[in-house]
């Protein structure tokens, strides 16, 4: 999925509002991640939960395997981007 400018601007607003919400500590923010969770959703409100619940073996990444390999010039092992490696 390709996010547009408006979507990206909304993500910052949501993240900022969520930060204010968490400062009050009246409620908790539960983030439920399913496969796939990628890109901006991972970088913003997906990982901000007080409690994060994820589907077993879910594919949860900021960048895909190919992008990581091209950026780092290293091979990414199979299964590295499964949720079990995040937490």
Jmol script that loads the backbone (N, CA, C; Angstrom):
load data "model"
ATOM      1  N   UNK A   1       0.843  -1.171   0.000  1.00  0.00           N
ATOM      2  CA  UNK A   1       0.000   0.000   0.000  1.00  0.00           C
ATOM      3  C   UNK A   1       0.890   1.237   0.000  1.00  0.00           C
ATOM      4  N   UNK A   2       0.480   2.246  -0.707  1.00  0.00           N
ATOM      5  CA  UNK A   2       1.230   3.495  -0.787  1.00  0.00           C
ATOM      6  C   UNK A   2       0.447   4.575  -0.042  1.00  0.00           C
ATOM      7  N   UNK A   3       1.056   5.156   0.983  1.00  0.00           N
ATOM      8  CA  UNK A   3       0.380   6.219   1.712  1.00  0.00           C
ATOM      9  C   UNK A   3       0.581   7.546   0.989  1.00  0.00           C
ATOM     10  N   UNK A   4      -0.443   8.357   0.967  1.00  0.00           N
ATOM     11  CA  UNK A   4      -0.335   9.688   0.403  1.00  0.00           C
ATOM     12  C   UNK A   4       0.070  10.692   1.468  1.00  0.00           C
ATOM     13  N   UNK A   5       0.255  11.923   1.052  1.00  0.00           N
ATOM     14  CA  UNK A   5       0.669  12.979   1.992  1.00  0.00           C
ATOM     15  C   UNK A   5      -0.355  13.184   3.103  1.00  0.00           C
ATOM     16  N   UNK A   6      -1.618  13.192   2.748  1.00  0.00           N
ATOM     17  CA  UNK A   6      -2.665  13.401   3.747  1.00  0.00           C
ATOM     18  C   UNK A   6      -2.647  12.279   4.792  1.00  0.00           C
ATOM     19  N   UNK A   7      -2.476  11.047   4.339  1.00  0.00           N
ATOM     20  CA  UNK A   7      -2.408   9.914   5.274  1.00  0.00           C
ATOM     21  C   UNK A   7      -1.243  10.060   6.227  1.00  0.00           C
ATOM     22  N   UNK A   8      -0.091  10.437   5.707  1.00  0.00           N
ATOM     23  CA  UNK A   8       1.089  10.592   6.555  1.00  0.00           C
ATOM     24  C   UNK A   8       0.902  11.717   7.563  1.00  0.00           C
ATOM     25  N   UNK A   9       0.254  12.802   7.145  1.00  0.00           N
ATOM     26  CA  UNK A   9      -0.013  13.905   8.076  1.00  0.00           C
ATOM     27  C   UNK A   9      -0.975  13.454   9.175  1.00  0.00           C
ATOM     28  N   UNK A  10      -1.955  12.641   8.819  1.00  0.00           N
ATOM     29  CA  UNK A  10      -2.908  12.150   9.811  1.00  0.00           C
ATOM     30  C   UNK A  10      -2.227  11.231  10.819  1.00  0.00           C
ATOM     31  N   UNK A  11      -1.234  10.473  10.361  1.00  0.00           N
ATOM     32  CA  UNK A  11      -0.512   9.583  11.281  1.00  0.00           C
ATOM     33  C   UNK A  11       0.190  10.379  12.370  1.00  0.00           C
ATOM     34  N   UNK A  12       0.765  11.508  12.022  1.00  0.00           N
ATOM     35  CA  UNK A  12       1.432  12.327  13.044  1.00  0.00           C
ATOM     36  C   UNK A  12       0.410  12.902  14.012  1.00  0.00           C
ATOM     37  N   UNK A  13      -0.743  13.297  13.511  1.00  0.00           N
ATOM     38  CA  UNK A  13      -1.790  13.831  14.390  1.00  0.00           C
ATOM     39  C   UNK A  13      -2.302  12.748  15.341  1.00  0.00           C
ATOM     40  N   UNK A  14      -2.509  11.551  14.805  1.00  0.00           N
ATOM     41  CA  UNK A  14      -2.985  10.449  15.641  1.00  0.00           C
ATOM     42  C   UNK A  14      -1.943  10.091  16.692  1.00  0.00           C
ATOM     43  N   UNK A  15      -0.676  10.017  16.294  1.00  0.00           N
ATOM     44  CA  UNK A  15       0.394   9.685  17.241  1.00  0.00           C
ATOM     45  C   UNK A  15       0.512  10.738  18.330  1.00  0.00           C
ATOM     46  N   UNK A  16       0.385  12.000  17.964  1.00  0.00           N
ATOM     47  CA  UNK A  16       0.457  13.089  18.938  1.00  0.00           C
ATOM     48  C   UNK A  16      -0.719  13.029  19.914  1.00  0.00           C
ATOM     49  N   UNK A  17      -1.912  12.792  19.396  1.00  0.00           N
ATOM     50  CA  UNK A  17      -3.098  12.676  20.241  1.00  0.00           C
ATOM     51  C   UNK A  17      -2.985  11.463  21.158  1.00  0.00           C
ATOM     52  N   UNK A  18      -2.459  10.373  20.629  1.00  0.00           N
ATOM     53  CA  UNK A  18      -2.257   9.177  21.438  1.00  0.00           C
ATOM     54  C   UNK A  18      -1.264   9.439  22.563  1.00  0.00           C
ATOM     55  N   UNK A  19      -0.219  10.185  22.289  1.00  0.00           N
ATOM     56  CA  UNK A  19       0.761  10.546  23.321  1.00  0.00           C
ATOM     57  C   UNK A  19       0.077  11.327  24.444  1.00  0.00           C
ATOM     58  N   UNK A  20      -0.744  12.323  24.078  1.00  0.00           N
ATOM     59  CA  UNK A  20      -1.486  13.097  25.079  1.00  0.00           C
ATOM     60  C   UNK A  20      -2.428  12.193  25.876  1.00  0.00           C
ATOM     61  N   UNK A  21      -3.082  11.281  25.184  1.00  0.00           N
ATOM     62  CA  UNK A  21      -3.998  10.331  25.815  1.00  0.00           C
ATOM     63  C   UNK A  21      -3.264   9.471  26.841  1.00  0.00           C
ATOM     64  N   UNK A  22      -2.067   9.004  26.492  1.00  0.00           N
ATOM     65  CA  UNK A  22      -1.301   8.137  27.386  1.00  0.00           C
ATOM     66  C   UNK A  22      -0.744   8.893  28.591  1.00  0.00           C
ATOM     67  N   UNK A  23      -0.556  10.193  28.473  1.00  0.00           N
ATOM     68  CA  UNK A  23      -0.070  10.982  29.604  1.00  0.00           C
ATOM     69  C   UNK A  23      -1.074  10.999  30.754  1.00  0.00           C
ATOM     70  N   UNK A  24      -2.357  10.945  30.436  1.00  0.00           N
ATOM     71  CA  UNK A  24      -3.400  10.992  31.458  1.00  0.00           C
ATOM     72  C   UNK A  24      -3.486   9.710  32.271  1.00  0.00           C
ATOM     73  N   UNK A  25      -3.083   8.588  31.722  1.00  0.00           N
ATOM     74  CA  UNK A  25      -3.067   7.287  32.395  1.00  0.00           C
ATOM     75  C   UNK A  25      -4.406   6.895  33.012  1.00  0.00           C
ATOM     76  N   UNK A  26      -5.497   7.386  32.444  1.00  0.00           N
ATOM     77  CA  UNK A  26      -6.826   6.977  32.901  1.00  0.00           C
ATOM     78  C   UNK A  26      -7.167   5.614  32.294  1.00  0.00           C
ATOM     79  N   UNK A  27      -6.817   5.452  31.033  1.00  0.00           N
ATOM     80  CA  UNK A  27      -7.060   4.210  30.313  1.00  0.00           C
ATOM     81  C   UNK A  27      -5.740   3.704  29.750  1.00  0.00           C
ATOM     82  N   UNK A  28      -5.751   2.473  29.274  1.00  0.00           N
ATOM     83  CA  UNK A  28      -4.570   1.964  28.587  1.00  0.00           C
ATOM     84  C   UNK A  28      -4.877   1.857  27.099  1.00  0.00           C
ATOM     85  N   UNK A  29      -3.851   1.923  26.307  1.00  0.00           N
ATOM     86  CA  UNK A  29      -3.989   1.796  24.859  1.00  0.00           C
ATOM     87  C   UNK A  29      -3.488   0.415  24.466  1.00  0.00           C
ATOM     88  N   UNK A  30      -4.382  -0.406  23.926  1.00  0.00           N
ATOM     89  CA  UNK A  30      -4.035  -1.753  23.493  1.00  0.00           C
ATOM     90  C   UNK A  30      -3.922  -1.743  21.975  1.00  0.00           C
ATOM     91  N   UNK A  31      -2.787  -2.172  21.489  1.00  0.00           N
ATOM     92  CA  UNK A  31      -2.540  -2.242  20.058  1.00  0.00           C
ATOM     93  C   UNK A  31      -2.573  -3.707  19.637  1.00  0.00           C
ATOM     94  N   UNK A  32      -3.419  -4.032  18.667  1.00  0.00           N
ATOM     95  CA  UNK A  32      -3.533  -5.403  18.178  1.00  0.00           C
ATOM     96  C   UNK A  32      -3.000  -5.432  16.752  1.00  0.00           C
ATOM     97  N   UNK A  33      -1.927  -6.193  16.552  1.00  0.00           N
ATOM     98  CA  UNK A  33      -1.258  -6.253  15.258  1.00  0.00           C
ATOM     99  C   UNK A  33      -1.535  -7.586  14.581  1.00  0.00           C
ATOM    100  N   UNK A  34      -1.950  -7.527  13.317  1.00  0.00           N
ATOM    101  CA  UNK A  34      -2.168  -8.731  12.527  1.00  0.00           C
ATOM    102  C   UNK A  34      -1.224  -8.703  11.331  1.00  0.00           C
ATOM    103  N   UNK A  35      -1.163  -9.798  10.633  1.00  0.00           N
ATOM    104  CA  UNK A  35      -0.256  -9.902   9.496  1.00  0.00           C
ATOM    105  C   UNK A  35      -0.969  -9.490   8.219  1.00  0.00           C
ATOM    106  N   UNK A  36      -0.414  -8.621   7.423  1.00  0.00           N
ATOM    107  CA  UNK A  36       0.825  -7.878   7.611  1.00  0.00           C
ATOM    108  C   UNK A  36       0.580  -6.516   8.249  1.00  0.00           C
ATOM    109  N   UNK A  37       1.518  -6.076   9.045  1.00  0.00           N
ATOM    110  CA  UNK A  37       1.548  -4.706   9.561  1.00  0.00           C
ATOM    111  C   UNK A  37       2.882  -4.130   9.120  1.00  0.00           C
ATOM    112  N   UNK A  38       2.836  -3.144   8.240  1.00  0.00           N
ATOM    113  CA  UNK A  38       4.077  -2.639   7.644  1.00  0.00           C
ATOM    114  C   UNK A  38       4.088  -1.121   7.565  1.00  0.00           C
ATOM    115  N   UNK A  39       5.255  -0.579   7.274  1.00  0.00           N
ATOM    116  CA  UNK A  39       5.419   0.837   6.984  1.00  0.00           C
ATOM    117  C   UNK A  39       5.033   1.760   8.111  1.00  0.00           C
ATOM    118  N   UNK A  40       4.282   2.801   7.754  1.00  0.00           N
ATOM    119  CA  UNK A  40       3.933   3.851   8.698  1.00  0.00           C
ATOM    120  C   UNK A  40       3.123   3.385   9.886  1.00  0.00           C
ATOM    121  N   UNK A  41       2.251   2.393   9.677  1.00  0.00           N
ATOM    122  CA  UNK A  41       1.461   1.888  10.813  1.00  0.00           C
ATOM    123  C   UNK A  41       2.364   1.274  11.873  1.00  0.00           C
ATOM    124  N   UNK A  42       3.427   0.627  11.437  1.00  0.00           N
ATOM    125  CA  UNK A  42       4.390   0.058  12.387  1.00  0.00           C
ATOM    126  C   UNK A  42       5.167   1.163  13.075  1.00  0.00           C
ATOM    127  N   UNK A  43       5.576   2.161  12.307  1.00  0.00           N
ATOM    128  CA  UNK A  43       6.416   3.236  12.850  1.00  0.00           C
ATOM    129  C   UNK A  43       5.649   4.176  13.757  1.00  0.00           C
ATOM    130  N   UNK A  44       4.349   4.262  13.593  1.00  0.00           N
ATOM    131  CA  UNK A  44       3.592   5.218  14.406  1.00  0.00           C
ATOM    132  C   UNK A  44       2.752   4.496  15.447  1.00  0.00           C
ATOM    133  N   UNK A  45       1.462   4.493  15.304  1.00  0.00           N
ATOM    134  CA  UNK A  45       0.594   4.034  16.386  1.00  0.00           C
ATOM    135  C   UNK A  45       0.596   2.534  16.634  1.00  0.00           C
ATOM    136  N   UNK A  46       1.100   1.728  15.735  1.00  0.00           N
ATOM    137  CA  UNK A  46       1.139   0.283  15.952  1.00  0.00           C
ATOM    138  C   UNK A  46       1.998  -0.138  17.127  1.00  0.00           C
ATOM    139  N   UNK A  47       3.107   0.551  17.326  1.00  0.00           N
ATOM    140  CA  UNK A  47       4.050   0.176  18.383  1.00  0.00           C
ATOM    141  C   UNK A  47       3.955   1.064  19.621  1.00  0.00           C
ATOM    142  N   UNK A  48       2.959   1.929  19.690  1.00  0.00           N
ATOM    143  CA  UNK A  48       2.840   2.841  20.822  1.00  0.00           C
ATOM    144  C   UNK A  48       1.950   2.322  21.946  1.00  0.00           C
ATOM    145  N   UNK A  49       1.397   1.151  21.782  1.00  0.00           N
ATOM    146  CA  UNK A  49       0.472   0.629  22.778  1.00  0.00           C
ATOM    147  C   UNK A  49       1.112   0.358  24.125  1.00  0.00           C
ATOM    148  N   UNK A  50       0.324   0.561  25.184  1.00  0.00           N
ATOM    149  CA  UNK A  50       0.766   0.145  26.515  1.00  0.00           C
ATOM    150  C   UNK A  50       0.856  -1.378  26.550  1.00  0.00           C
ATOM    151  N   UNK A  51      -0.071  -2.011  25.856  1.00  0.00           N
ATOM    152  CA  UNK A  51      -0.077  -3.461  25.678  1.00  0.00           C
ATOM    153  C   UNK A  51      -0.147  -3.713  24.178  1.00  0.00           C
ATOM    154  N   UNK A  52       0.760  -4.548  23.676  1.00  0.00           N
ATOM    155  CA  UNK A  52       0.771  -4.875  22.249  1.00  0.00           C
ATOM    156  C   UNK A  52       0.514  -6.368  22.109  1.00  0.00           C
ATOM    157  N   UNK A  53      -0.549  -6.700  21.391  1.00  0.00           N
ATOM    158  CA  UNK A  53      -0.913  -8.089  21.137  1.00  0.00           C
ATOM    159  C   UNK A  53      -0.714  -8.329  19.647  1.00  0.00           C
ATOM    160  N   UNK A  54      -0.044  -9.432  19.317  1.00  0.00           N
ATOM    161  CA  UNK A  54       0.214  -9.715  17.909  1.00  0.00           C
ATOM    162  C   UNK A  54      -0.187 -11.137  17.557  1.00  0.00           C
ATOM    163  N   UNK A  55      -0.646 -11.286  16.344  1.00  0.00           N
ATOM    164  CA  UNK A  55      -0.996 -12.586  15.800  1.00  0.00           C
ATOM    165  C   UNK A  55       0.283 -13.434  15.702  1.00  0.00           C
ATOM    166  N   UNK A  56       0.229 -14.716  16.088  1.00  0.00           N
ATOM    167  CA  UNK A  56       1.422 -15.566  15.983  1.00  0.00           C
ATOM    168  C   UNK A  56       1.959 -15.616  14.548  1.00  0.00           C
ATOM    169  N   UNK A  57       3.267 -15.559  14.419  1.00  0.00           N
ATOM    170  CA  UNK A  57       3.969 -15.594  13.128  1.00  0.00           C
ATOM    171  C   UNK A  57       3.581 -14.455  12.195  1.00  0.00           C
ATOM    172  N   UNK A  58       3.076 -13.370  12.738  1.00  0.00           N
ATOM    173  CA  UNK A  58       2.671 -12.230  11.918  1.00  0.00           C
ATOM    174  C   UNK A  58       3.886 -11.555  11.300  1.00  0.00           C
ATOM    175  N   UNK A  59       3.695 -11.020  10.111  1.00  0.00           N
ATOM    176  CA  UNK A  59       4.724 -10.275   9.392  1.00  0.00           C
ATOM    177  C   UNK A  59       4.565  -8.809   9.787  1.00  0.00           C
ATOM    178  N   UNK A  60       5.434  -8.332  10.682  1.00  0.00           N
ATOM    179  CA  UNK A  60       5.338  -6.971  11.205  1.00  0.00           C
ATOM    180  C   UNK A  60       6.686  -6.295  11.010  1.00  0.00           C
ATOM    181  N   UNK A  61       6.732  -5.345  10.080  1.00  0.00           N
ATOM    182  CA  UNK A  61       8.005  -4.710   9.716  1.00  0.00           C
ATOM    183  C   UNK A  61       7.788  -3.246   9.379  1.00  0.00           C
ATOM    184  N   UNK A  62       8.870  -2.486   9.439  1.00  0.00           N
ATOM    185  CA  UNK A  62       8.816  -1.126   8.907  1.00  0.00           C
ATOM    186  C   UNK A  62       9.167  -1.153   7.430  1.00  0.00           C
ATOM    187  N   UNK A  63      10.219  -1.877   7.087  1.00  0.00           N
ATOM    188  CA  UNK A  63      10.648  -2.000   5.693  1.00  0.00           C
ATOM    189  C   UNK A  63      10.718  -3.476   5.325  1.00  0.00           C
ATOM    190  N   UNK A  64      10.493  -3.761   4.057  1.00  0.00           N
ATOM    191  CA  UNK A  64      10.528  -5.133   3.585  1.00  0.00           C
ATOM    192  C   UNK A  64      11.931  -5.706   3.509  1.00  0.00           C
ATOM    193  N   UNK A  65      11.986  -7.007   3.323  1.00  0.00           N
ATOM    194  CA  UNK A  65      13.255  -7.736   3.289  1.00  0.00           C
ATOM    195  C   UNK A  65      14.192  -7.191   2.212  1.00  0.00           C
ATOM    196  N   UNK A  66      13.667  -6.977   1.014  1.00  0.00           N
ATOM    197  CA  UNK A  66      14.494  -6.495  -0.097  1.00  0.00           C
ATOM    198  C   UNK A  66      15.090  -5.127   0.199  1.00  0.00           C
ATOM    199  N   UNK A  67      14.303  -4.235   0.776  1.00  0.00           N
ATOM    200  CA  UNK A  67      14.784  -2.889   1.115  1.00  0.00           C
ATOM    201  C   UNK A  67      15.899  -2.969   2.153  1.00  0.00           C
ATOM    202  N   UNK A  68      15.722  -3.806   3.163  1.00  0.00           N
ATOM    203  CA  UNK A  68      16.748  -3.964   4.203  1.00  0.00           C
ATOM    204  C   UNK A  68      18.031  -4.523   3.598  1.00  0.00           C
ATOM    205  N   UNK A  69      17.892  -5.555   2.761  1.00  0.00           N
ATOM    206  CA  UNK A  69      19.074  -6.170   2.155  1.00  0.00           C
ATOM    207  C   UNK A  69      19.824  -5.194   1.259  1.00  0.00           C
ATOM    208  N   UNK A  70      19.104  -4.387   0.500  1.00  0.00           N
ATOM    209  CA  UNK A  70      19.761  -3.419  -0.378  1.00  0.00           C
ATOM    210  C   UNK A  70      20.392  -2.281   0.410  1.00  0.00           C
ATOM    211  N   UNK A  71      19.773  -1.895   1.509  1.00  0.00           N
ATOM    212  CA  UNK A  71      20.304  -0.803   2.324  1.00  0.00           C
ATOM    213  C   UNK A  71      21.540  -1.236   3.099  1.00  0.00           C
ATOM    214  N   UNK A  72      21.485  -2.404   3.724  1.00  0.00           N
ATOM    215  CA  UNK A  72      22.587  -2.883   4.562  1.00  0.00           C
ATOM    216  C   UNK A  72      23.609  -3.714   3.798  1.00  0.00           C
ATOM    217  N   UNK A  73      23.250  -4.115   2.573  1.00  0.00           N
ATOM    218  CA  UNK A  73      24.104  -4.980   1.761  1.00  0.00           C
ATOM    219  C   UNK A  73      24.402  -6.295   2.490  1.00  0.00           C
ATOM    220  N   UNK A  74      23.388  -6.815   3.185  1.00  0.00           N
ATOM    221  CA  UNK A  74      23.490  -8.086   3.902  1.00  0.00           C
ATOM    222  C   UNK A  74      22.221  -8.886   3.651  1.00  0.00           C
ATOM    223  N   UNK A  75      22.319 -10.191   3.815  1.00  0.00           N
ATOM    224  CA  UNK A  75      21.167 -11.066   3.648  1.00  0.00           C
ATOM    225  C   UNK A  75      20.373 -11.125   4.950  1.00  0.00           C
ATOM    226  N   UNK A  76      19.068 -10.978   4.833  1.00  0.00           N
ATOM    227  CA  UNK A  76      18.181 -11.069   5.995  1.00  0.00           C
ATOM    228  C   UNK A  76      17.753 -12.527   6.145  1.00  0.00           C
ATOM    229  N   UNK A  77      17.998 -13.134   7.308  1.00  0.00           N
ATOM    230  CA  UNK A  77      17.615 -14.538   7.510  1.00  0.00           C
ATOM    231  C   UNK A  77      16.101 -14.733   7.412  1.00  0.00           C
ATOM    232  N   UNK A  78      15.692 -15.908   6.947  1.00  0.00           N
ATOM    233  CA  UNK A  78      14.271 -16.242   6.873  1.00  0.00           C
ATOM    234  C   UNK A  78      13.652 -16.189   8.264  1.00  0.00           C
ATOM    235  N   UNK A  79      12.458 -15.660   8.354  1.00  0.00           N
ATOM    236  CA  UNK A  79      11.740 -15.609   9.620  1.00  0.00           C
ATOM    237  C   UNK A  79      12.128 -14.466  10.532  1.00  0.00           C
ATOM    238  N   UNK A  80      13.124 -13.681  10.142  1.00  0.00           N
ATOM    239  CA  UNK A  80      13.580 -12.588  11.001  1.00  0.00           C
ATOM    240  C   UNK A  80      12.498 -11.532  11.190  1.00  0.00           C
ATOM    241  N   UNK A  81      11.630 -11.380  10.208  1.00  0.00           N
ATOM    242  CA  UNK A  81      10.606 -10.354  10.287  1.00  0.00           C
ATOM    243  C   UNK A  81       9.282 -10.882  10.838  1.00  0.00           C
ATOM    244  N   UNK A  82       9.334 -11.999  11.511  1.00  0.00           N
ATOM    245  CA  UNK A  82       8.150 -12.515  12.202  1.00  0.00           C
ATOM    246  C   UNK A  82       8.050 -11.836  13.558  1.00  0.00           C
ATOM    247  N   UNK A  83       6.863 -11.745  14.070  1.00  0.00           N
ATOM    248  CA  UNK A  83       6.598 -11.023  15.317  1.00  0.00           C
ATOM    249  C   UNK A  83       7.404 -11.567  16.497  1.00  0.00           C
ATOM    250  N   UNK A  84       7.729 -12.838  16.471  1.00  0.00           N
ATOM    251  CA  UNK A  84       8.463 -13.437  17.589  1.00  0.00           C
ATOM    252  C   UNK A  84       9.841 -12.815  17.794  1.00  0.00           C
ATOM    253  N   UNK A  85      10.402 -12.191  16.775  1.00  0.00           N
ATOM    254  CA  UNK A  85      11.707 -11.536  16.898  1.00  0.00           C
ATOM    255  C   UNK A  85      11.600 -10.108  17.417  1.00  0.00           C
ATOM    256  N   UNK A  86      10.409  -9.551  17.423  1.00  0.00           N
ATOM    257  CA  UNK A  86      10.228  -8.161  17.861  1.00  0.00           C
ATOM    258  C   UNK A  86      10.151  -8.027  19.369  1.00  0.00           C
ATOM    259  N   UNK A  87       9.506  -8.975  20.020  1.00  0.00           N
ATOM    260  CA  UNK A  87       9.222  -8.815  21.446  1.00  0.00           C
ATOM    261  C   UNK A  87       9.875  -9.889  22.279  1.00  0.00           C
TER     262      UNK A  87
END
end "model"
wireframe off; spacefill off
backbone 0.3
color backbone group
